[in-house]
Amino acid sequence: MPRGGNKELIGRAKNLKRPAAIVALILVTASVVSVSLWFFHQAPREVPADLLKLTGDLSRHVPWYCRFISARHYQAIRAGKKSWIPQRLLNHADLAVTTIPWDRAQARWKLAQLGTNAWCVIPDLLAALSDKDFEVGWSAANVLVRIRADEAPLFESCRQPLAGAKTAVRPLMWVVFYSDEFQRPYNPDARRRALIWLGACGPGAVSEMPLLAKLAAAQGEEHDIRSQAVRVLGSMGVSGNGATPTLKGLLRDPEEWPDVRGAACWALARVAARDPELPGLLAQALSDSKARLRIGAAESAHELRILREESLRALKETLNHKLVTVRCESLRVIGAMAGNARPLRDDVNRLIKDEHEAVRRSATTALVKIGG
């Protein structure tokens, strides 16, 4: 557009009748905004050079021939034989075998200490997570859980390439079930975050279904870890159909944690959508006294396109819950229902004046999605 073009269009718009002028001004504004957004999306991702170096050190491999030379040399020494490898070549191999893992460990710790300041390299970390070298993938998994990458604004867009990725599963499973480099179990928060990323792998994690089903049913585990394990089972889709008995057992147990039962509703809608028992189980859950269970059942019923009236009634009740997290979760589900949740528009609109900012934000987002 030539210089001064917008001013000329605005000047013409002022000479038009009022409705036409409004339309013209809207079109001019929309064109300016669209061009600005285009340039914004075309701009390259700016990552500081020091962070690029750290991700490079994290992803760097020890050359295979260095491993081969070093292993052959020490194998000969242990057997009491003379090594045929020249000393200069051996020094080069030993240097690579020792310094590259050391640099990777240093990069792992430095990136973890940066916390949210390392969010700009999440795409690089996800590429490393899917690396065929387990040490590289495990290092990336450590950083992702420690910088709380699942809370980043770009989480939804970054998780999509992981769908079906089998190589990313093993490093994440290690964080969930095994120990860190100091032989200490990972803390519950790190394990829960690893499960969130594991859920992004979807059917790629189906080989670990028995172990995850056992974790979901383990009474000695933290309930938030168990509920996230249930969601991983659900993310497998029909590939996780073998976990249906476990999920039904969790949903039917009245003594089970409400968030675990709600997650079981969500998972069953994905792994056993055609199960004839599922509508009855969801109807029973929608009338339960536990708010989180009703929310999970309402979300599942919406995805299956059943029990609409019962779901809206349950969500309307949870909007008045005393816990902020429950109100926010209910608003998230209402937003996901979009136009189907219009009967609740007035109830959502009331929460725009809620005393808690998180609720006000969730209500605003839900209203936008509900529309009309």
N, C-alpha and C positions, 0 to 999 in steps of 0.2 A: 504494500500500500504506500503511495507517495506521501512525502512529508506534508503535514497539514491536512491529510485526507480525512481524518476523524473530525477535525474542526469544521470542515466543509459539510460533512454529512450531518453533524449536529446543527449547524446553521440552517440547513434545508429542513431538518426535522422541526425546528421551531416555527417555521412558516406554514407547516401543515396543520390540519385540524387536530384537536387534542388526541383522539384515539389513534390516529395514524402517526402522530408524533411520538406517542408512547411506544408504539410498535417499532418505529424506526430507531429510537434510542436503545431499546432492548436489543435489537439486532446488532447495532454498533458495539454495544458493551459485550455482547456474546462473542463477536468476532475478535475483539481485543483480548478477551479472556482466553479464548481457544488458542490463539497464536501464542500467548504467554505460556499456557500449559504445554503446548507442543515443544517450545524451546526448553522448558523445564525438564520434560521427559527425555529430550534428546541430549541433555547435558551429561557428560561422563561422570561416573561415580568417583568423587574425589576421596582418596585414601592417603593419609600421611605416609611419607616414605619409610619412617621407622616402623609403622605397623605392617607395611608391605614386606619389609625385611623379616619381621617376626613370623608372619604367615609363611614366608618362603622357607625360613629355617624349620618351621613346624612340618612342612610338607616335603622336605628334602629327603631323598632316599640314599641309603648306603649302596654304592654300585655293587652289582652282583659279583663282579670279578674281584673286588676287594674282600668281600666275604669269603669267596672261594679260596683266594690266596692265603688269607689269614688262617682259615680252617685247615687247609692242607698242611701248612707249616707246623701248626701246633699239634696236629694229628701225628705227624712224623716225629716230633719231639717226644710226645708221650709214648710212642712205640719204640723209643730208643734209637731211631734212625736219623741219618743226616738229611737235613732239609735241602732240596734242590733249588729253592727259591732264592734269587739274589737279594742281598740285604737291602739294597736301595728300593727295590720293588716291594719288599716286605714292609719297610718303613712307611711307604706311601699307603699301603693297604691298611696297616694298623692305625695310621693317623685318621683315615676315613672312618674306620670301624668304631673308633673311640670318640672323635670330635663331633660327628654328625648327630649321634644320639644325645650327646651332651648339649649341643646347640638347640636341639629339639626340646629337651627338658627345660632349658632356660627360656625358650620362647613360650612354652606352655605356661610357665609360672608368671612371666611378665604380662602375657595377654590376660590371664585370669585376674591379675591384680588391677588391671585397667577397668574392670567391671563394665558398666554401660558405655564407657568410652570406646570399647572395642566392638560395639554393635555394627560399625561400618564395614567390618571384615567378616560378617556372618556368612555371606555367599562364599568367601574363600574357605571358611571353616567347614561349611557343608560339603564343599568339593573335597576337602581333606578327609571328612568323615566317611565318604564313599570310596576312599583310596583302598587299593588291594593290599597294601601294607598295613597289617593290624596295628603296629606301633603308631603310625601316622593317624589312623582313624581313631584310636583310643585317645591320643593326645587331643585331637579335635573335639571329641566327646567331652573330655574333661573341661576344656575351655568353654564350650557351649553351656554346660550346666552351671558353671561358676560365674559367668557373666550374665546369667538369667536371660539368655537369648530368646526364650519363648515369650518374653514380655515385650520384645521389640516391635515397633509398628510394622516392620516388613516381615513379620513372622509368617503370615498367611501366604504371601507371595513366595517366600523362600522355601516353605515346606513342600510346595507342589513338586519340584524336581525329585524329591525323595520318594515319591509314591512308587512302590514296587522295588525299591533299592535294597537288594539283599546284602551287599557288602557293608552297608551302614548299620546293619542289625547287630552284628557281633560286638563292636565297640560299645554300643549303647547297652546291650545286655550285660556286658562286663560291669558297667557302672551300677546297674540295678542289683546284680547278684553277687558281685565279688569285691575285691579290695583295691585300694589305691596303691601308689608306688611305695608307700610306707607300711603296707600290709594292714591298713586300717579300713574297716567298712565305710563306705560312703554314707554321709549323713542323709536323713530322710528327704530333705529338700532337694539334694542333688539327684537322688534316685527318682523322685517324682518328676523332676524336669527331664531326666533321661527317658522316662516313660512317655512323656508328651512328645518328644522327638521320635520315639519308637512308633507311636501312633501314626506319625506322618509317613512312615514306611508302608503302612497299609498291608496288603497281601504279601509284601516282601518278608514280613515277620512270621508268616504262617508256620515255618519250621520250628518256631519257639512256642507254639500254642500250648503244648502240655505244661511247660514250665510257667507260662504266664497265667494259665488257668489255675494252677496250684497256688500261685502268689495271690490271685484274686480271692481265693477261698481260705487263705491262711489267717486264722483268727489272731495270731500273735503279731501280725504286721499292723502298721499304722493304717487307719481307715482311708486316708487320702491317697496313700500309695496303692491300696487295694482298688479303690474306685478308678484310679487312673489305669491300672492294669486291666480292669474290665473294659475301659474305653479302647485300649489297645486291641483287645479281642474283637470289639465291635468294628474297629477300623479295618479289620481284615475282610469284611464283607462276607459274602457267601463262602469264601475260602475258610472262614473260621466257624463254619457250621458245627464242627465237632465240639465246640465249647458250649453248645446250647444247653445240655443238661446242667452244667455248672451255673450258667447264667440264670436259668429258671429256678434253681435251688436258692440262689442269692435273693432273687426277687420275692420268692414265696416266704422267706424266713422273716417273721415279724420282729425277731430280736436283732436283726442285722442293722448296720448303720444306714440311715436314710440316704446318704450320698452314694453308698455302694449299691443300694437297691435302685436308686434313680439312674445310676450309670448302667445297671443291668437292663433297665427298660430301653435305654438308648442303644445299647449293644444288640439286644434281641431284635430291634426293628431293622437292623442291618444284616445280621447273620441268619435270622430265621423269620423273615418278613411274611412268609406264607404258612407259618405254623398255625394250625387251626386253634390252638390254645391261646395264642398271643392276644387277640382282642379281649377275651375274658380276663386275662391277667392285667391288661392295661386298664380296663374298666374298674377292676378292684383297686388298683393302685391310685386311680384318680379320686377315689373316695376315702383314701387313707388319711390319717391325722397328721402325717409327717409332710411338711411343706416341700422339702427337696425331692421326695419321692413323687409327689403330685406334679412338680415341674418337669421331672424326667419323663413321667408318663405322658404328660401333655405334649412334650416335644416329639416323642415317639409316635403318638397318635396322629399328630399333624403330618408327619412324614409318611405315615401309612394311609392318610386321608380317611380316618375313621374317628368316631366319638368326638365330633367337633364341639357340640354344645357342652358336653361334660368337660372337655379340655378348657374351654373359655371360662366356665364356672370356676374350675380349679385355679386357673391363673388369676382371675379376679380376686379370689380370696388371698392368694400369696402376695398380691400387691400391697396388702395391708399388714404384712408380717413385720414384726418388730426388728428383725435382723436386716441390716443394710445389704449384706451379701445375698440374702434370699430375694429381696426386692429387686436387686440388680440382675440376678439370674432369671427371675421371672420376666423382667423387661427385655432381656436378651432373647428369650424364647418368643415373646410377643413380637419383637422386631423380625425374627426369622419367619413368623407366620404371615408377615406383610398384610396384604389386603384382607386375609381371612380373620384378622384380629380387629377389624374396624369396630365391632360392638364394644370393644374395651377402650376406644379412643378417649372418652371422657375420663376414665379412671387413670389412664396413662398421663393425660394432660394435667391432672391434679398433682402428679408427682414432679412436675417441673418446678414446683415451689417447695419441694422437700428440703429439709434442713441439711441433708448431706449432699455434697457436691457430686459424689459418684452416682447417686440415684438420679440427680437432676440431669447429668450427662446421659445416662442410660435411657431416661425417659425421652429426652430430646432426640436421641438416635432412633428410638423405637417409633416415635411419631413420624419421623421422616420416612421410615420404611413402610409404615402403615398407609400413609398417604391419605388423599381425599377425605 
